[in-house]
Amino acid sequence: MSVVAIIPARFGSTRLPGKPLANIGGKPMIQHVYQSTAKAQVLDRVIVATDDRRIEAAVKAFGGEVMMTSPKHASGTDRLAEVARRIKADLLVNVQGDLPFIHAATITRAVKPLRQNRTVPMGTVCTAIYDEAEWHNPNIVKVLMDRAGFAMYFTRASIPYVRNGVVDPRGRKLNSRSRPRLWGYRHLGLYVYRRDFLLKFARLRPTALEQIESLEQLRALENGYRIYVAEVDERSVEVDTPEDLKRAESYLKRRSN
């Protein structure tokens, strides 16, 4: 089963223009994302998909593989689907370009369920939220899963709503002082698709909840497709704002020491 990672990258960004080329420790962010992704041994190939010649030049400069795509795509998934039509692969991994230090283990964990169960069309990952401010932050997407590990909903809101504070999202009683409070689960921007499902998904029209939340994965749920959510231990920085960029610099310095 061949597995190819694709990193959609566009120059325009509302909160951080030119984000893929933002400097982190002397390298453009897209280089960090590419090199971190390439460490995952489960992958056969890593490709940056872009419509910007500046990003293309940057990727070629550090020896990465890049494909130019249409500038008319409305989303990263559309860009991913264009590349999927041009290459041979069983599974496509969508690695968001704002995860410069994505762990190889996270990618491997995301791919594993689709390798083991051919009925799963799409997968993603989440990590536990222990910080209440993070749980309330609308810029951080949360996910609720059922007992089998499949997503029930993705949202920017603080879910689950804590009405009585008796148990946490894992069903554990909250009377223990030996462990931190689990508020919920943070969704990370990493997806795995079966090729045929990705091409079908890209043809589906945007749905109401997707547009309300501005979360494309809700399109799959609203159309009745299941998304498996693997829990991972991923604490690296997502870069979406100038403040996040500063945190990424600090993270890199701490990791280098």
C-alpha positions in Angstrom: 0.0 0.0 0.0 1.7 3.2 -1.2 1.5 6.3 1.0 2.2 9.8 -0.2 2.2 13.0 1.9 1.1 16.2 0.2 1.7 19.6 1.8 -0.7 22.2 0.3 0.9 25.7 0.5 -0.4 29.0 -0.6 1.3 32.4 -0.2 -1.8 34.3 0.8 -2.8 34.2 4.4 -5.2 36.5 6.2 -3.4 36.5 9.6 0.2 35.8 8.4 0.8 36.8 4.7 3.6 34.7 3.1 3.3 32.1 5.9 5.1 29.2 4.1 8.2 31.4 3.6 8.2 32.8 7.1 11.6 32.5 8.7 12.0 30.1 11.6 15.6 29.6 12.7 17.0 30.5 9.4 14.8 28.3 7.3 11.4 29.0 5.6 8.6 27.3 7.4 7.7 25.1 4.5 11.2 23.5 4.7 10.6 22.7 8.4 7.2 21.1 7.5 8.7 19.1 4.6 11.7 17.8 6.6 9.7 16.9 9.6 7.2 15.1 7.4 9.9 13.2 5.5 11.1 11.6 8.8 8.0 9.4 8.8 9.1 6.0 7.5 5.6 5.1 6.6 5.7 7.5 3.7 6.9 6.7 0.2 7.0 10.3 -1.0 6.5 13.9 0.1 5.3 16.6 -2.2 4.5 20.3 -1.7 1.5 21.4 -3.8 1.4 25.2 -4.5 0.3 27.8 -7.0 3.0 30.2 -6.1 6.4 30.4 -7.9 8.1 31.8 -4.8 7.1 28.7 -2.8 8.1 26.5 -5.7 11.6 28.1 -5.8 12.0 27.8 -2.0 11.2 24.1 -2.0 13.5 23.3 -4.9 16.3 25.3 -3.2 16.3 22.8 -0.2 15.9 19.8 -2.5 12.3 19.0 -1.9 9.7 17.8 -4.5 7.1 20.4 -5.5 4.1 20.4 -7.9 2.5 23.5 -9.3 -1.3 23.5 -9.1 -4.2 25.7 -10.2 -4.6 29.1 -8.5 -8.4 28.6 -8.6 -8.6 26.0 -5.8 -10.9 27.1 -2.9 -9.2 24.8 -0.4 -6.2 22.7 0.4 -8.3 19.6 -0.2 -9.0 20.7 -3.8 -5.3 21.2 -4.3 -4.6 17.8 -2.8 -7.1 16.2 -5.1 -5.4 17.7 -8.2 -2.1 16.2 -7.2 -3.9 12.8 -6.4 -5.1 12.7 -10.0 -1.6 13.0 -11.3 0.2 10.4 -9.1 -0.2 6.8 -8.1 -0.9 6.2 -4.4 -3.3 4.2 -2.2 -3.3 6.6 0.7 -2.8 10.4 0.6 -1.7 12.3 3.7 -2.6 15.9 3.9 -0.1 17.6 6.1 -1.0 21.2 6.8 1.7 23.8 6.1 1.4 25.4 9.5 2.9 22.4 11.4 6.6 23.0 11.1 7.6 20.4 13.8 5.0 17.7 13.1 6.2 14.4 14.7 6.9 11.4 12.5 5.1 9.3 15.0 1.9 11.4 14.6 1.9 10.7 10.8 2.5 7.0 11.3 -0.3 6.9 13.9 -2.7 8.6 11.5 -2.0 6.2 8.7 -2.2 3.0 10.7 -6.0 2.7 11.1 -6.6 3.0 7.3 -4.0 0.3 6.7 -5.6 -2.0 9.2 -9.3 -1.4 8.2 -10.1 -0.9 4.6 -13.6 0.3 5.4 -12.3 3.6 7.0 -12.3 6.2 4.2 -10.6 9.1 6.1 -8.5 9.6 9.3 -7.1 12.4 11.4 -5.5 12.9 14.8 -6.2 14.7 18.1 -4.3 15.5 21.3 -5.6 16.0 24.8 -6.3 19.5 26.1 -5.3 20.1 29.7 -5.2 23.9 29.6 -8.6 25.6 30.1 -7.6 28.7 28.1 -6.7 26.5 25.1 -10.1 24.8 25.5 -11.9 28.1 25.3 -9.8 29.5 22.4 -11.9 29.6 19.2 -8.8 29.4 17.0 -8.2 25.9 18.4 -10.5 23.3 16.8 -11.9 20.6 19.1 -13.3 17.2 18.3 -15.6 14.7 20.0 -15.2 11.0 19.3 -17.4 8.0 20.0 -16.2 4.9 21.9 -14.9 3.4 18.7 -12.7 6.4 17.9 -14.8 7.9 15.2 -15.5 11.7 15.1 -18.9 12.9 16.1 -18.3 16.6 15.6 -15.6 19.2 15.0 -16.0 22.7 16.3 -14.3 25.9 17.5 -16.5 26.0 20.5 -15.6 24.6 24.0 -17.0 21.1 23.9 -18.1 19.1 25.7 -20.0 21.6 27.8 -19.1 20.9 31.4 -22.4 21.1 33.2 -21.8 19.1 36.4 -18.1 18.4 36.4 -18.5 14.8 37.5 -16.4 13.1 34.8 -13.9 14.1 32.1 -14.2 13.2 28.4 -12.6 9.8 29.0 -15.4 9.0 31.6 -13.0 9.3 34.6 -14.2 10.8 37.8 -12.8 14.3 38.5 -11.9 13.7 42.1 -8.3 12.8 41.6 -5.6 15.2 42.5 -2.8 13.1 40.9 -3.6 14.0 37.3 -4.4 17.2 35.4 -7.9 18.1 34.3 -8.7 16.8 30.9 -11.0 19.5 29.2 -11.3 17.9 25.7 -9.4 17.1 22.6 -7.6 19.4 20.1 -7.9 18.5 16.5 -4.6 18.7 14.5 -4.5 19.6 10.8 -3.4 16.3 9.5 -5.7 14.0 7.3 -5.3 10.6 5.6 -7.6 9.7 2.7 -8.1 6.7 0.5 -7.4 8.0 -3.0 -10.9 7.2 -4.3 -12.6 8.8 -1.3 -10.5 12.0 -1.6 -11.5 12.4 -5.3 -15.1 11.9 -4.3 -14.9 14.2 -1.3 -13.4 17.0 -3.4 -16.5 16.9 -5.7 -19.0 17.3 -2.8 -20.5 20.7 -2.4 -19.7 22.7 0.8 -22.3 21.9 3.6 -24.1 24.2 6.0 -22.1 23.3 9.1 -18.9 23.4 7.2 -19.6 27.0 6.2 -20.8 28.0 9.7 -17.7 26.6 11.5 -15.3 27.1 8.5 -14.2 23.5 9.0 -14.0 21.5 5.8 -14.0 18.1 7.5 -17.6 18.6 8.6 -18.5 18.1 4.9 -17.6 14.5 5.3 -19.6 14.0 8.5 -22.7 15.8 7.1 -22.6 13.4 4.1 -22.4 10.3 6.3 -18.8 9.4 5.9 -16.8 8.3 9.0 -13.5 9.9 10.1 -11.3 7.9 12.5 -9.5 10.0 15.0 -6.3 8.7 16.5 -5.1 10.2 19.8 -1.4 11.3 19.7 1.0 13.0 22.0 1.8 16.0 19.8 2.7 19.3 21.5 4.4 21.1 18.7 3.3 24.6 17.6 0.8 25.4 14.9 1.7 28.7 13.1 -1.2 30.8 12.1 -0.4 34.3 13.5 2.7 36.4 14.1 2.5 35.4 17.8 2.5 31.7 16.8 5.7 32.4 14.7 7.4 33.8 17.9 6.3 30.6 19.8 7.8 28.5 17.0 11.1 30.3 17.3 11.1 29.7 21.0 10.2 26.0 20.6 13.0 25.5 18.1 15.5 27.1 20.5 14.4 24.9 23.4 14.6 21.8 21.2 18.1 22.7 20.0 19.4 23.2 23.6 
